[in-house]
């Protein structure tokens, strides 16, 4: 018995459709996944098996082959769990109502519950641009995905709930879109906390108004770090496109946390021992670095002379082009990096800039 389910994988901030094909055949019991899966997808065999059995459905004692097409692109991420499970259930005849214009994204726990996945916002946005009408996502990713308009989003908590929805036993509840521009913006710190420092505050206001880079020189304890932390609070409010783009970066990096939507200007302050990779991004499959996480916000390098020369040099191109392209053996990806560069240093190291 053959079935096909659509899902999504990411390349940077862009998503592409993956067709999850399932074939149930007679023969020795086996469960194979082909199509260049990474380790997290190979491990999904055990998650899918346990989730289906703990849902109350007997796992088929057959030869199961899962193909992830296109087979020439390497797939990574646990978000394929749900599509693999649904393709198996469809081949078994458990799931009846289905459409090729639907996609499934979600990580399965052993008891059948759905766990949040990184980059869910980027996947939903990419599926909408590719013409898909509906996507099933974990309930934990509901808030970040509610920004995307033009595609139906169905939030589910478990595999059993999804089976009931697909079979018409439970009503399909479409996630309502939210208007993030009406949400109130609040910061944990405030620019009014800075007392005195008339010339510094004037310089910071000019920097924020024109998005000019800023270098602060002063003795230890004069308030450079404290002032820099409040610079992002006087930057103009973010537009919808800026909120969407910044949230996408944090979603891919897995740093959304409880915020779910980034509505305030980011402020990043890496330690002076930070490496080039942590600053510009990288890894086997390149992930965003500090300069991309500071996109549309401020990047503060405290004690600038303490950073290695090579680390500072890698900032040259992103400051000019407003983006960073990371090339590795497995992929070459670009991330936006339009940030306000702020640096601080002591009087004693002033000769460093001469």
N, C-alpha and C positions, 0 to 999 in steps of 0.2 A: 504494500500500500504506500502511495506516494503523497506527499504534501509539501507545501511551500509557504513560508511565513517571512515577512519583511521586518528587518531591524536596521540598526544604524551603528556605524563606527566613526571615529574621529581621526582627522589628520590636522593637527593644530586646532584651529577654531572652526574648521570646515568639516561637515559630516558627509558621508557617502552611504548609500543604501547597500545593505548586505542581504542577500537572499539566503535564508536558512532552509535548505531542502532536507527532507527526512524520507528515508526509505525503510520500511519494515519488511523483512524477508524471512522465509523459513530457513532454518539452519542452526548451527551451534550458537548459543547465546553469546552476544558480543555487543559492544557499544563503542563505535569509532567516530571521531570527528576529524574531517579533512578540510582542506582549504586554508592552509597556513595559519592555524590558531596558535596563540601564545600560551604560556603556562597557565594563566588564569582561566582561559577558555577550556583547556584540556581538563582542568580540575572541575569544570562545571558538570562533568558527567556524574560525579558523585552527588553534587548539590541537586541536580535535576532529578536523579533517581530517588533520593531521599524525600525531596519535596513532593513528588508525585505519589509516592507510597504513603507519606504522612497526611496527604489530602484524602486518603481513603480509596485510591485507585490502584489496582494491581499493575505493577510495572510489567510491560510485555516481555515474555521469555522468547525473544526472537533475535535475529541479527539486525541491529540498528545501525544505520549509516547516516551521519549528518554531514552535509556538504555546505560550506560557507562560500558563496559565490559573490564576487569574482575571486577565483582561486589564486590569482597571481598577486593579490595584495595581502600583506600580513595583517591579521586582525588581533586586537588586544582589548581587554576590558571585560568585566564581569556582567556588563549590561546585556550580553547575548543569552544569558540564562533563560530569561522568560520566553524568548523566541524559540529556543531549542525545545523547551518544555511544551509550548503550544503546538509546535510542528509534530511532536510525538503524539500528543493527545488528538490532534486532527487525523493523523494516520490511523489511530486506534478507533476513530469514530466517536470519541467522547465529546469533542467540540463540533458543533454543527454550523452555527451562524458565523460567516466569515467573508471578508472582502479583501481583494488585492490592494485596495487603497488605504488599508490600515497597516500600522507598524506597531511593534512591541519592544519596549525598552525596560529593563529591570533586572536586578540581581536577586536570586532566590536564596533564602535561608533554608536550613534543613527541615524546618517544620512547615514550609510552604509560604511563609510570609515574604513580602517584598522589601528589599533594602534599597536605600537611596544610592544613586550612581553619580559619579563625577561627570561633569560635562553634559548633563541632561538638557540644560537650556540650549546649548549649541546643537544638540541632536534634534530637538523639537523644531528649532528654527530652520535647520537644514532640510528636514522632512517637509516642512511647509513650503519652502522654496522649490522643492523637487515635485510638488504637486500632490502630496498625500493629504487625505481628508481627515484622518483620525489617527491618534497615537495613544497607546495605553502606557502609562508611566506609574512609578511608585508614588504613593501618597506623600512620602517625605520630600519629593521634588516638586510638589504642587505649586508652592508659592513662587519659586523662581520661574517656572514655566508659564505661570498665569500672565506674564507680560506679553507672550507671543499671541498675536491675533491672526485669524485666518485659518486656523486648524483646530479641530475638536480634540480636546485633551480629556481623557478619562483616567481618573486616579483610582488605583486599586491597592488594597492592603495585603492581599494574599492570593495565591493561585486558585484556591477554591472559590473565592469571590469572583475572580475573573471568569472561571468556567461557568458560573451561574449567570453572569452578565452576557456571555457569548451565546449561551443556550436560551436566553430570554426568560430565565427563571427569576432574574432580578433586574430592576429598572436601571438603564444606563444613565448615569449622572454626568453631564458634561461640565467640566470645570469652567467657572465664570472668569472672564478676563478682568483684570484690574487696571485702573488708571494710576500708574505710579507717580505721575506728575502732581497728583493731588495729595500725596503723602507728605507729612510734615518732616522737614529735615532737621536733625538735631545732632550736635557734637558733644563729646564727653568733656572737651576743653573749650575755652573761649578766648578770643583775642584781647578782650578787656582785662584778662588776668595779668597782662604785662603792665607793670607800674613803672613810670619814668621812661627811660630809653627813647627819648623823643626822636632822635635821628634814626635809630634802628627801626622804629615803627613806621616812620615816613618812608624809609627805604623798602620795607616789606610791603607797604601799600602800593608803591610804584611797581614793585616786582609782581605783585598779585594782579594789578590792573593790566599790565602789558605782557604777563607771562614771561618775565625776564628772569634769567638765572641769577642767583645771589650767593655771594661769599661773605661770611661774617667772621671778622677777626677781633679777638678780645681776650682778656685774661680769664683764667678758670673761674667759674662761679658768677660770671657776669650775665648769664641768662641766655646764651646762644641756643642751647638745646631746647630750653623751655619755650623760647620765642619761635623756633623753627617748628615745633610741634603744633603751634597755633596758626601757622601760615595758611594751611589748607582751609581753615574756617572762614577766611576772608576772600577766598577765591569765588568767582561767580557760581551760582547754582548749576548743577549738571543738567544738560538737555536729555531728552529721551534717548537719542542715539548714543550719547556718552554713557548713560546708565546701562543701556543694553550691552554695549561693548565691554565696559568694565566688569559687569556681572558675568559675562561669558568667560573672561579671562580667569576670574576667581572660581568659576564653576569647573573649568578644566583643571585648574590647579588643586581643586578639592578644599578650598579655603573659605567657602561661603559660611559654614557654621550655622549659627542661629540667625544671622542677618538675612540670608536667602537672596536678598536684592541689595546691591550696593548703590545707595542713593546719595552718599556723601563722598567728597573728594578723598581718594586714598592718600595715606601718608606712610611711607616706608623708610625705615632707618636701619639698614644692615650694619652689623658690627665691622670694625676695621679689619678683622681677620677673614672676612668673607672672600671666597674664591671667585675667579672669573665666571665659572659655570653658574654659581648661585646668583651672580649679579645679572648676567645676560640670559641665563637659561641654558638647558642642555639635558643630557641623559641619553640613554640608548634610543628612546623615542623622545625628542626634545620637548621639555615642559617649560612654561613661562618662568622667567627669572624675576629679580627684584625690579628691574627697569620696566618690565611689562606689568607687574603688579602695581606699580606707581603710575600707570597710564591714566591720563586725565587728572592726575594729582601731583604730589610732591615727593621727590626722592631726596633724603637728607643723608649726607655723609659727614658724620661727626669725626673730628680729629682727622681731617683730610690727609695730612702728611703721613699718617700712620698706615694708610692704604698703600699697597705695593704699586709701583709705577705701572706695571703691566695691567693691573686691575683697573686703574684710572684710565689707561689708554683705550680700553675696550668701550668706554663711554663716548668716544669721539664720534663714531659713525652713527649710533642711535640718536645723539643730540642733533645731528645734521639731517638725517633722513626720517626721523620720528618713527622708526620701526627697526626691528632686529630680525635678521635671517640667520637661522641656526642650521648648519649642515652637518649631518652625521651619515654613517654608512646606511642606516635603515630609512632615513627620511631627511628632507630639507624643508623646514617649516619657517614661516614668518609670523611674528607677533607684533602688534602695535606697541610703541614705546614713546608716546608723546607726553613727557613729564617735565615738571618744573624742577630744575636741578638746584639744590641748596646745599652749601657746604659750610663747615665751621672749623676754625683753627685758632690756636693760642698765639699771643704776641711773640712768645719765645721762638716759635717756628716761622715767623714772618719771612725770614730770609729765604725760606724754602721756595717762595713764589718769585723771587728776584732772579 
